[in-house]
């Protein structure tokens, strides 16, 4: 989900302090990640109300999520190439402005086509935001703290899913979905101001510095990391997209909000653990993340009749998922630099969108009890690839670490 245009720290960016991280710009970037995910997923929590006001079916309203994810995935590489020469800060600011405008239009519009058009624009803007976050985090941090800087920047992703979406849904129930989108637009404007005053600028790339993005697939470790991204994200989204349906199968539908809260809190714990250890323990954390999700899937496949087991599985799943964005971002950057990041954006968003489609096929053909088994089918190869990738994809010692 993130790429950057510069392969090395820019001389115009502020020189990183070797002793500590610059928290204000990193937190501003993390908030940009938060807003990207919140803008994408907020319709899921207010879908019936959106559908009614836009005079469309809930299925049609649900495509507001699909068009955003597809726009992000398909535009990541073309946008990276087209904007390679642009200075990075104006590009980042423009993207967040698009978030603000898209959310404002969504809040005010009664036209389904107009709403969908601005959802598409917001998805393209998200591709640009993901295109800058990791590069900025790496430029702002000394080498031995770059993993931690990425963790802080990308913490906005699981925080938006675990806390932002439920809060947005709650506010939508209290004040209406339009006011909720309006509030997100206001926060986006405030974020523009924060980025403007705290984040340094950096130049784009000159024509002679750029190499074809797809050549990164030839670099050792990149293909392995992208396989892990594809399979892990697909497994997660098959189960997460249809978690309500799965819980209904075991008469736990009424506890859906509590189950998701448990998952979200465990994800937050994982964020902090990953941020503290990623620079020194990337390989071990990735193996642990995958193993925890596998154990959770086994529990859900065999013992989901027990609510206690379901809650325990949610804790394990959340602990595995919360830090995975940081882990895979760091791994692909170590292996393939910024070109690897561009490929990760496309892979991540494509398989995130594919999770809903694959889950729908499983639901129609095999029923909701098939979801945990599909997770196992996808994650066992992931674990094998991570364990085998000790030389380049997930090395014992990260490049540049003393």
Rosetta blueprint (number, residue, H / E / L):
1 X L
2 X L
3 X L
4 X L
5 X L
6 X L
7 X L
8 X L
9 X L
10 X L
11 X L
12 X L
13 X L
14 X L
15 X L
16 X L
17 X L
18 X L
19 X L
20 X L
21 X L
22 X L
23 X H
24 X H
25 X H
26 X H
27 X H
28 X H
29 X H
30 X H
31 X H
32 X H
33 X H
34 X H
35 X H
36 X H
37 X H
38 X H
39 X H
40 X H
41 X H
42 X H
43 X H
44 X H
45 X H
46 X L
47 X H
48 X H
49 X H
50 X H
51 X H
52 X H
53 X H
54 X H
55 X L
56 X L
57 X L
58 X H
59 X H
60 X H
61 X H
62 X H
63 X H
64 X H
65 X H
66 X H
67 X H
68 X H
69 X H
70 X H
71 X H
72 X H
73 X H
74 X H
75 X H
76 X H
77 X H
78 X H
79 X H
80 X H
81 X H
82 X H
83 X L
84 X L
85 X L
86 X L
87 X L
88 X H
89 X H
90 X H
91 X H
92 X H
93 X H
94 X H
95 X H
96 X H
97 X H
98 X H
99 X H
100 X H
101 X H
102 X H
103 X H
104 X H
105 X H
106 X H
107 X H
108 X H
109 X L
110 X L
111 X L
112 X H
113 X H
114 X H
115 X H
116 X H
117 X H
118 X H
119 X H
120 X H
121 X H
122 X H
123 X H
124 X H
125 X H
126 X H
127 X H
128 X H
129 X H
130 X H
131 X H
132 X H
133 X H
134 X H
135 X H
136 X H
137 X H
138 X H
139 X H
140 X H
141 X L
142 X L
143 X H
144 X H
145 X H
146 X H
147 X H
148 X H
149 X H
150 X H
151 X H
152 X H
153 X H
154 X H
155 X H
156 X H
157 X H
158 X H
159 X H
160 X H
161 X H
162 X H
163 X H
164 X H
165 X H
166 X H
167 X H
168 X H
169 X H
170 X H
171 X H
172 X H
173 X H
174 X H
175 X H
176 X L
177 X H
178 X H
179 X H
180 X H
181 X H
182 X H
183 X H
184 X H
185 X H
186 X H
187 X H
188 X H
189 X H
190 X H
191 X H
192 X H
193 X H
194 X H
195 X H
196 X H
197 X H
198 X H
199 X L
200 X L
201 X L
202 X L
203 X L
204 X L
205 X L
206 X L
207 X H
208 X H
209 X H
210 X L
211 X L
212 X L
213 X H
214 X H
215 X H
216 X H
217 X H
218 X H
219 X L
220 X L
221 X L
222 X H
223 X H
224 X H
225 X H
226 X H
227 X H
228 X H
229 X H
230 X H
231 X H
232 X H
233 X H
234 X H
235 X H
236 X H
237 X H
238 X H
239 X H
240 X H
241 X H
242 X L
243 X H
244 X H
245 X H
246 X H
247 X H
248 X H
249 X H
250 X L
251 X L
252 X L
253 X H
254 X H
255 X H
256 X H
257 X H
258 X H
259 X H
260 X H
261 X H
262 X H
263 X H
264 X H
265 X H
266 X H
267 X H
268 X H
269 X H
270 X H
271 X H
272 X H
273 X H
274 X H
275 X H
276 X H
277 X H
278 X H
279 X H
280 X H
281 X H
282 X H
283 X H
284 X H
285 X H
286 X H
287 X H
288 X H
289 X H
290 X H
291 X H
292 X H
293 X H
294 X H
295 X H
296 X H
297 X H
298 X H
299 X H
300 X H
301 X H
302 X H
303 X H
304 X L
305 X L
306 X L
307 X H
308 X H
309 X H
310 X H
311 X H
312 X H
313 X H
314 X H
315 X H
316 X H
317 X H
318 X H
319 X H
320 X H
321 X H
322 X L
323 X L
324 X H
325 X H
326 X H
327 X H
328 X H
329 X H
330 X H
331 X H
332 X H
333 X H
334 X H
335 X H
336 X H
337 X H
338 X H
339 X H
340 X H
341 X H
342 X H
343 X H
344 X H
345 X H
346 X H
347 X H
348 X H
349 X H
350 X H
351 X H
352 X H
353 X H
354 X H
355 X H
356 X H
357 X H
358 X H
359 X H
360 X H
361 X H
362 X H
363 X H
364 X H
365 X H
366 X L
367 X L
368 X L
369 X L
370 X H
371 X H
372 X H
373 X H
374 X H
375 X H
376 X H
377 X H
378 X H
379 X H
380 X H
381 X H
382 X H
383 X H
384 X H
385 X H
386 X H
387 X H
388 X H
389 X L
390 X L
391 X L
392 X L
393 X L
394 X L
395 X L
396 X L
397 X L
398 X L
399 X L
400 X L
401 X L
402 X L
